[in-house]
Amino acid sequence: MVVKLGGCANHRIGLYDMFLIKDNHIEVAGSITKAVEACAKYNKKHHTKFKIEVETKNLKEVEEALKTKADIIMLDNFEADEMKKAVKIINGKCKVEASGGVNLETIKKIAETGVDYISVGALTHSVKALDISLEITI
């Protein structure tokens, strides 16, 4: 709700609405390709169409993820120049998400790389509560 109130949109809501293959999943599966294949197999077996997103940490992984036909490739902690290269390699074949190191100082430069989504982890892990206590004295 807060994301929408702030003028943004969620491309996923929780862990239940799409596959998000992170580095530890890739390690256990043996490769990006094997991890994506396992998700695709689940979709086929259960007649579901959950999107598949893959976290990548370098251009080599981007190229492998692109070959799997994942729906979204996440560029995790990429520098802006590497993001531009990744977006060019992906060339519209799937959506691209930037994640890691996003703040008010970096978001414009990240947006200029051409990514489709920018994840801002601070929205969930660094929220500061507003003290709106009501104190009554008589």
Protein Blocks (a to p, Z undefined) as FASTA:
>chain_A
ZZmmnopacfbfblmlbccddfklmmmnopaklmmmmmmmmmmmnopabdcddddfbfkl
mmmmmmnopabdcdehiafklmmmmmmmnnopaccddeehiafklmmmmmmnopabdcdf
klmmmcccddfbdcddZZ
